[in-house]
Amino acid sequence: MAREGAGLFAAFRVLGRFSGHVPHVLRYHGRHREFYVAVAVGRSVHTYNVKKLGIVAVSNALPQDITCLAADRMLIFASYDNILHAFARNKEVVHTYEGHKARIHLLQPFGDHVISVDVDNVLIVWNIQSEEEYLQIDFDKATFAVSALLHPSTYLNKILLGSEQGTLQLWNIRSNKLLYSFPGWGLAVTTLEQAPAVDVVAVGLVSGHIIVHNIKFDETLMKFQQDWGPITAISFRTDGHPVMAAGSPVGHIALWDLEEKRLMCQMQDAHSTAIAGMTFVPGEPLLITNGADNALRVWIFDGPGGTGRVLRSRMGHSAPPTKIRYHGQNGEQILSAGQDGTLQSFSTVHEKFNKSLGRGSINKKKSKKKGLKLDTMALPPITAFASEVAHQSDWDGIVACHQGYITCTTWNYQKTSMGAHKLRPEEFSKHKPIDIYATAVDITSCGNFAVIGMSTGQVDVYNMQSGIHRGHYGKETAHEGAIRGVAVDGLNQLVITAGSEGLIKFWKFKMKDLVYSTELSSSPSGILLHRDSGILGIAFDDFTVSVLDIETRKIVRTFSGHHGRINDMTFSPDGRWLITSSMDCSIKTWDLPSGCLIDCFLVDSAAVSLTMSPTGDFLASAHVDDLGIYLWSNRSLYSLVSLRPLPADYEPSLVTLPSTCPMQDVDVSGDEEPCDEMIEYVSPEQLGEQLVTLSLLPESRWKNLLNLDIIKKKNKPREPPKVPKSAPFFIPTLPGLIPRYIPPEEENDTQSKVVNLGMLAQKSDFCIHLEEALSTNEYKAPLDLLKSLGPSNIEVELRGLAPEGGGSMEVMLSFLRMIGMMLNKKHNFELAQAYLALFLKLHLKILSSEPKLLEEISKLSMQLEETWVHLQGLFNQSLCVLTYMKSALL
């Protein structure tokens, strides 16, 4: 059974995705006079301005990941599989080109046409506007497998093709003729790039050779060689310096001096993966590079020696993140530890606030000397960490443990670097054991102490300011098995530890004494403490989750329903929800007060880590083999969401991961009828017939009915109104070119001075309704009419009930019966009191002389006395209980 409508969480956007393996494209906007760089990220195209490297546009998502990218002055061309799309205004798809039968791997805009080549060696020239094939050329894969494509500058209607066999061919696209075939150098061509000089082309080979060749005379001008593998990208400086840059698969960039024909300098470790794309900004000393390491960098060449430095960059994790946690209480920063060994901070507000705290190292000085590739001092990836903002400006506020490593590291968020201390037990200070490592870590809310659990069952406490060991729990070890989780309460009174042997232990934080130990039904895989409410979430190896109250030290809730290992869990800020993720690709939300599952959805890849914003507006998740951090908005904050328990046969739906652009939450309530559980509850006018119920009218409608004469006296004007000054006399004219006066209208209907007594004798609607109610005994209509009137109108209506006011004794009797009906139903109780009091004040003399009215008044008196005695008893009982609660010593 599937639930109608949307769930509790809606896909919002992704953080930390900046680049992929597809080379970027540089564009110039003539009207803005600014350069823009377009990068393929997953299924979308991101457009950044080069000036600040700020994102200016995100395209609509394609059905699959983009594999090839190109651009001309107006459009961006992106392909996936065998389909080519053209984006306009960096946003929407305006053209689609279908005709290839294999994956497209080369694109080249060509005036009013675009050229695409697939892996089956089929070249198609498309007409951009009509989306029709202009030309198709099939090449023999054995003799000429196209591997590079270039339109030489000033060569009209001609393209240059490079092949895996090493030969090059110059084709005229308009006449469909092969103009010239270059013999090549016997090695596969990987890239072709136009040099600033006409007729000169740089050819990158698979062997690492770069050939600067004149295609007009078929002459090689110069030849260079790199020892880092095939050439992945080539670019030329055009700001007056004869420099050529060449990329490599290992992430290094070589800069070659074309005048002296020598290597000028090397930029080692520009990227941790292959250089996917590399472009010099025309006329500026700026180089833009991107790679599959999820980094986009702008380098500036303004220093001595010709080497470049990073001017601006946008970078995320180069390997999937493994643990994410919100940092601080404002919900604007997410700390993320990845398999690449780095610890990074991503801002949910703007990318310019992102920080990289770097990579863990045993010795930072030695690591810098050896470089990224040869670094043997690098620490393994972080498996768990804890952070606290208190005292983070005074000393390190983050502590982390690493995969299979005994030493825990501290990190400084303010300095965005690894901290000063290495935390390890004293007995292992001189030698490093092989099979002992840190498994769990927590930091106190004051930021002064770190609690670290080991695989041997040992739990140690360290001072964060000095890094000094401050003791351990238990005689030798706290648990017999490995520590699966540690937690410290908000007041530094208790330390809670979980061991793989199936025990949860409570320790005094300061005295290190064991307070309580409880045995679990299964071995725990992890624990999470919500400090504000004192509830502990425990995930088990048998795929169940339990909630333990640390005050009573008893399990209060147990949830089952996952079918895979529970990867992570997080509490909502108020402690009402527990959200869990599992290897079964589901994310479930459990309501702790009711003990029920209230939301569940599936994702394509399992979420390895979850964290909920301290403000409750977003849920963040990290997934298997995914570089991004995905934000899900909490729909209960801005729309009507059902929080009722899901049925036992509920089938969760598959939800697509959010893209970079914030997704609009589609309101389906207008298209579909709301189901029963989504209908908003409307309270009835009266909950029960035995309950005294007041009306919803404001006090101004009934509270001052007895004091209207006093109010009128206070509001009486002190002086008569003044006659306004006479306005100047103007003769009215008719509109038009010729001025004409309006003739005076003759007054045919002369007003009579005789008063029409029929108008005075007309009964009001209230009197008519009361007369009808005498026979039908239905007083809803007159009561509703009276409730709609103001205080002055109510007084006029009640005065008109007497015979001298145009009423009758029957109407007055009907009014008294209406009050009796209101007292019987115990509804609109205060209105009945106010209306009756005003009626008695106005008509007391008439009531005393009429026996029928006196009889009805006596009945009302008995009803009032009975109701008031009942209410007085309830009031007295409540006052007694309240007085006892205030005075008794509980």
Disulfide bonds with the S-S distance in Angstrom:
none
